[in-house]
Amino acid sequence: MKAVVCSEFGPPENLTIEELPDPVPGPGEVVVDIRAAAITFPDTLIIENRYQFRGQPPFVVGGEVGGKIAAVGPEVDGLTVGDDVVGGRVTGGFAERALLSASEVRKLPAGLGYAEATGYGYAYGTGHYALKYRGNLKPGETLLVLGAAGGVGLAALELGKVMGARVIAAASSEEKLALCRERGADETINYAEEDLKNRAKELTDGKGVDVVYDAVGGDYAEAALRATNWRGRFLVIGFTAGIPRMPLNLTLLKGCDIVGVFWGASRMREPEIFETTRVETEALAAAGKIKPYISQRYPLEEIPQALRDMMDRKVIGKMVMEPGA
């Protein structure tokens, strides 16, 4: 099988496309014929050894996959050859086949195709966990989403609307903001050209926003924190623009909270909440209330370029790898 291999930590240009032996399942394992794999920002961190979870070179890059079960090992219950499934781990996804523990896969959720289902938890699970359990977002409140045109940002935008919030989408170009409006944003801010804090204040009649969903960080984080209302909640999601230094005196002056969001860790630390989030977000997809926006589909051979596009923040919506694209 073909696979994208990281033989040493470094930029995506160092990745290689290699021919590897087809995997054979052992006890409790299955082999999945991959039809799609999510391309996410953590992939760019893992290949440079800058992520919480680490691979050990040489390893196959890529996380969650969707596809059909091609082989089943002994001691596997509830899964058979031909089943449509989604699942995975931190590595192993950018290949034609994946060897996974049966506990790492589940049946493809209703209402989602392979491409839509991969990385669904990464985007919508994070958003649901953040807005409901960490941000306590209420109907009628105002939600500001930074990096709103990316896969994670669009998920937060959609979920915010489902939860009854007024959503302000912030991104770095008019092309990105046009997509946000198409996906339901009530207002938009081009933070490459407008003052983020002042414009957010203008759009809230000077009060400020109730919840900030920050998947960007960098210089935008402080401006967004300054744009919060009294008792606002600033949700720390990610740092595509770098890790910011925040003036904590603002939390005193505004009575606001800076709240960390690590949905992946909640699987181990809060398993009941993790499972509730999965069930509720998949139910929303089945009902047609939310749907991932797939902007680009890359063949396996173009994964290095896809990761470079991700690192250079050229991405709109969700990117996926499809071996036959």
C-alpha positions as CSV (number, residue, x, y, z in Angstrom):
1,M,0.0,0.0,0.0
2,K,1.0,3.6,-0.5
3,A,1.4,5.8,2.6
4,V,2.8,9.3,3.6
5,V,5.8,8.7,5.9
6,C,7.5,11.0,8.3
7,S,11.1,9.6,8.6
8,E,12.4,12.6,10.6
9,F,10.7,15.5,12.2
10,G,10.6,18.6,10.0
11,P,8.5,20.5,7.5
12,P,6.0,18.8,5.2
13,E,8.4,19.0,2.3
14,N,10.4,16.3,4.1
15,L,7.6,13.8,3.9
16,T,7.9,10.9,1.5
17,I,5.4,8.7,-0.4
18,E,6.4,5.1,0.2
19,E,5.2,1.6,-0.6
20,L,4.6,-0.3,2.6
21,P,3.4,-3.9,3.3
22,D,-0.4,-4.3,3.6
23,P,-1.4,-4.6,7.3
24,V,-2.6,-7.8,8.7
25,P,-5.0,-7.7,11.7
26,G,-4.2,-9.5,14.9
27,P,-6.5,-10.2,17.9
28,G,-8.9,-7.3,18.5
29,E,-7.8,-5.5,15.3
30,V,-9.3,-4.6,11.9
31,V,-8.0,-3.3,8.6
32,V,-9.8,-0.4,7.0
33,D,-9.7,0.4,3.3
34,I,-9.4,4.1,3.5
35,R,-11.8,6.2,1.4
36,A,-11.1,9.5,3.2
37,A,-8.9,11.0,6.0
38,A,-9.2,14.4,7.7
39,I,-6.4,16.9,7.2
40,T,-6.1,18.9,10.4
41,F,-3.8,21.5,12.0
42,P,-2.4,19.0,14.5
43,D,-1.0,17.0,11.6
44,T,1.3,20.0,10.9
45,L,2.4,20.0,14.5
46,I,3.0,16.3,14.8
47,I,5.4,16.1,11.8
48,E,7.5,18.8,13.6
49,N,7.3,17.2,17.0
50,R,5.3,20.2,18.4
51,Y,2.1,18.4,19.5
52,Q,0.8,17.0,22.8
53,F,0.7,13.5,21.3
54,R,3.8,12.4,19.5
55,G,4.7,10.0,16.7
56,Q,8.0,8.1,16.7
57,P,9.7,8.2,13.3
58,P,9.3,6.6,10.9
59,F,5.5,6.8,11.1
60,V,2.6,7.2,8.7
61,V,1.2,10.7,9.1
62,G,-2.6,11.4,9.4
63,G,-5.3,10.9,12.0
64,E,-9.0,9.8,11.7
65,V,-10.1,7.9,8.6
66,G,-13.3,6.7,7.0
67,G,-13.7,3.6,4.9
68,K,-14.7,0.0,4.7
69,I,-13.5,-2.8,6.8
70,A,-11.3,-5.1,4.6
71,A,-10.2,-7.6,7.2
72,V,-11.1,-8.6,10.8
73,G,-8.8,-10.3,13.3
74,P,-9.8,-12.8,16.0
75,E,-11.7,-11.6,19.1
76,V,-13.6,-8.8,17.3
77,D,-17.3,-8.5,18.0
78,G,-19.8,-6.3,16.2
79,L,-17.7,-5.5,13.1
80,T,-17.5,-7.4,9.8
81,V,-15.9,-7.1,6.5
82,G,-17.7,-4.5,4.4
83,D,-18.9,-2.4,7.3
84,D,-18.7,1.4,6.7
85,V,-16.7,2.8,9.6
86,V,-14.8,5.9,10.9
87,G,-12.0,6.0,13.4
88,G,-8.3,6.2,14.0
89,R,-5.6,7.5,16.1
90,V,-3.0,10.3,16.1
91,T,-1.0,8.7,13.2
92,G,-1.6,6.2,10.4
93,G,-4.3,8.0,8.4
94,F,-2.6,9.1,5.2
95,A,-2.4,5.7,3.6
96,E,-4.5,3.3,1.5
97,R,-5.1,1.1,4.4
98,A,-5.0,1.4,8.2
99,L,-4.6,-1.2,11.0
100,L,-6.7,-0.2,14.0
101,S,-7.9,-1.6,17.2
102,A,-11.6,-2.5,17.0
103,S,-12.2,-0.2,19.9
104,E,-10.8,2.7,17.8
105,V,-13.5,2.5,15.1
106,R,-17.3,2.8,15.0
107,K,-20.0,2.5,12.4
108,L,-20.3,5.5,10.0
109,P,-22.8,8.0,11.6
110,A,-26.1,8.6,9.8
111,G,-26.1,11.6,7.6
112,L,-22.4,11.7,7.1
113,G,-20.2,10.4,4.2
114,Y,-16.6,9.2,4.6
115,A,-15.1,12.7,4.1
116,E,-17.6,14.4,6.3
117,A,-17.3,11.9,9.1
118,T,-13.5,12.0,9.4
119,G,-12.3,14.7,11.8
120,Y,-16.0,15.3,12.7
121,G,-15.2,15.0,16.4
122,Y,-12.1,17.1,16.1
123,A,-14.2,20.1,14.8
124,Y,-17.7,19.5,16.0
125,G,-16.8,17.7,19.2
126,T,-14.4,20.5,20.2
127,G,-17.1,23.1,19.3
128,H,-19.9,21.4,21.2
129,Y,-17.7,20.7,24.3
130,A,-16.4,24.2,24.2
131,L,-19.6,26.1,23.7
132,K,-21.9,24.0,25.9
133,Y,-19.7,22.7,28.7
134,R,-16.8,25.2,28.9
135,G,-18.4,28.4,27.6
136,N,-22.0,27.9,28.9
137,L,-23.3,29.6,25.7
138,K,-27.0,30.7,26.1
139,P,-29.6,31.5,23.5
140,G,-29.5,35.2,22.7
141,E,-25.9,35.7,23.6
142,T,-23.3,36.9,21.2
143,L,-20.5,34.6,20.1
144,L,-17.3,35.8,18.3
145,V,-15.5,33.1,16.4
146,L,-11.9,33.8,15.3
147,G,-10.6,31.8,12.3
148,A,-14.2,31.3,11.4
149,A,-13.6,30.1,7.9
150,G,-11.5,27.1,8.8
151,G,-13.0,23.7,9.5
152,V,-13.0,24.2,13.3
153,G,-14.3,27.7,13.0
154,L,-17.1,26.8,10.7
155,A,-18.2,24.1,13.1
156,A,-18.3,26.6,16.0
157,L,-20.3,29.0,13.8
158,E,-22.9,26.3,12.9
159,L,-23.1,25.1,16.5
160,G,-23.5,28.6,17.8
161,K,-26.4,29.2,15.5
162,V,-28.0,25.9,16.5
163,M,-27.7,26.9,20.2
164,G,-29.5,30.2,19.5
165,A,-26.6,32.6,19.6
166,R,-25.9,35.7,17.5
167,V,-22.6,34.8,15.7
168,I,-20.0,37.2,14.6
169,A,-17.4,35.5,12.3
170,A,-13.9,36.9,12.1
171,A,-11.4,35.9,9.4
172,S,-8.6,37.4,7.3
173,S,-10.2,37.9,3.9
174,E,-13.4,38.8,2.2
175,E,-13.4,35.4,0.5
176,K,-13.4,33.7,3.8
177,L,-16.1,36.0,5.3
178,A,-18.3,35.4,2.3
179,L,-18.3,31.7,3.1
180,C,-19.1,32.5,6.8
181,R,-22.1,34.5,5.8
182,E,-23.2,31.7,3.5
183,R,-22.9,29.3,6.4
184,G,-25.1,31.5,8.7
185,A,-22.9,34.2,10.3
186,D,-25.0,37.2,11.5
187,E,-22.1,39.6,11.2
188,T,-18.5,39.5,10.0
189,I,-15.2,41.1,10.8
190,N,-12.1,41.2,8.5
191,Y,-9.4,41.4,11.1
192,A,-6.7,41.9,8.5
193,E,-8.3,45.3,7.7
194,E,-10.5,46.2,10.6
195,D,-9.7,46.8,14.3
196,L,-11.1,43.6,15.9
197,K,-11.8,45.0,19.3
198,N,-13.5,48.2,18.1
199,R,-15.5,46.5,15.4
200,A,-16.8,43.8,17.8
201,K,-17.8,46.6,20.2
202,E,-19.6,48.4,17.5
203,L,-21.5,45.3,16.5
204,T,-22.7,44.8,20.1
205,D,-23.6,48.5,20.8
206,G,-20.5,48.9,23.0
207,K,-21.3,46.0,25.3
208,G,-18.9,43.5,24.0
209,V,-19.4,39.8,23.1
210,D,-20.4,37.2,25.6
211,V,-18.2,34.3,24.3
212,V,-15.0,34.3,22.3
213,Y,-14.1,31.1,20.4
214,D,-10.4,31.5,19.6
215,A,-8.8,28.9,17.4
216,V,-6.2,31.4,16.1
217,G,-4.3,33.0,19.1
218,G,-1.4,35.3,18.2
219,D,-2.0,39.0,18.2
220,Y,-5.8,38.6,17.8
221,A,-6.3,37.0,21.2
222,E,-5.8,40.1,23.3
223,A,-8.0,42.2,21.0
224,A,-10.7,39.6,21.3
225,L,-10.4,39.5,25.1
226,R,-10.7,43.2,25.2
227,A,-13.9,42.9,23.2
228,T,-15.6,40.7,25.8
229,N,-18.6,41.8,27.8
230,W,-18.8,41.8,31.6
231,R,-18.5,38.1,32.7
232,G,-17.6,37.1,29.2
233,R,-16.0,33.7,28.5
234,F,-12.8,33.5,26.4
235,L,-12.4,29.9,25.0
236,V,-8.8,28.9,24.2
237,I,-9.1,26.4,21.3
238,G,-5.8,26.6,19.4
239,F,-2.9,28.7,18.1
240,T,-2.6,28.7,14.4
241,A,-1.1,32.3,14.6
242,G,1.1,31.5,17.7
243,I,0.7,31.3,21.4
244,P,-0.3,34.7,22.9
245,R,0.7,36.4,26.1
246,M,-2.5,37.7,27.8
247,P,-2.8,40.7,30.2
248,L,-4.5,39.1,33.1
249,N,-5.6,42.4,34.6
250,L,-8.4,42.3,31.9
251,T,-10.0,39.3,33.6
252,L,-10.3,41.4,36.8
253,L,-11.6,44.5,35.1
254,K,-14.2,42.5,33.0
255,G,-14.9,39.8,35.5
256,C,-14.4,37.5,32.6
257,D,-13.0,33.9,32.3
258,I,-10.2,32.5,30.2
259,V,-11.1,28.9,29.7
260,G,-9.0,26.1,28.2
261,V,-10.6,23.6,25.9
262,F,-9.0,20.2,25.3
263,W,-11.7,18.0,24.0
264,G,-9.3,15.1,23.3
265,A,-8.3,15.0,26.9
266,S,-12.0,14.9,28.0
267,R,-12.2,11.4,26.5
268,M,-10.0,10.2,29.4
269,R,-10.9,12.7,32.1
270,E,-14.7,13.2,31.4
271,P,-15.8,10.1,29.5
272,E,-19.5,10.8,30.1
273,I,-19.3,14.3,28.7
274,F,-17.2,13.1,25.8
275,E,-19.8,10.4,24.9
276,T,-22.7,12.9,25.3
277,T,-21.0,15.3,23.0
278,R,-20.4,12.6,20.4
279,V,-24.1,11.5,20.5
280,E,-25.5,15.0,20.4
281,T,-23.3,16.2,17.5
282,E,-24.0,13.1,15.5
283,A,-27.7,13.5,16.1
284,L,-27.5,17.1,14.8
285,A,-25.8,15.7,11.6
286,A,-28.4,13.0,11.2
287,A,-31.2,15.7,11.5
288,G,-29.4,17.8,8.8
289,K,-28.9,20.7,11.2
290,I,-25.1,20.8,10.8
291,K,-22.9,19.6,7.9
292,P,-19.2,19.9,7.4
293,Y,-18.1,22.0,4.4
294,I,-15.5,20.2,2.3
295,S,-13.5,22.7,0.4
296,Q,-10.6,20.6,-1.0
297,R,-10.0,17.0,-1.6
298,Y,-6.3,16.0,-2.0
299,P,-5.0,12.7,-3.4
300,L,-2.5,10.9,-1.2
301,E,0.5,12.1,-3.2
302,E,-0.4,15.8,-2.6
303,I,-0.5,15.5,1.3
304,P,2.8,17.4,1.7
305,Q,1.3,20.4,-0.3
306,A,-1.9,20.1,1.6
307,L,-0.1,20.4,4.9
308,R,1.9,23.4,3.6
309,D,-1.3,25.1,2.6
310,M,-2.6,24.5,6.1
311,M,0.5,25.9,7.7
312,D,0.4,29.0,5.4
313,R,-3.3,29.6,6.5
314,K,-4.6,29.3,2.9
315,V,-7.3,26.9,3.9
316,I,-11.0,27.6,3.7
317,G,-13.4,25.0,5.2
318,K,-12.3,21.4,5.7
319,M,-9.6,19.5,3.8
320,V,-9.6,15.8,3.3
321,M,-7.3,13.2,1.7
322,E,-9.0,10.7,-0.6
323,P,-6.6,8.1,-2.0
324,G,-8.3,8.0,-5.4
325,A,-9.0,11.8,-5.7
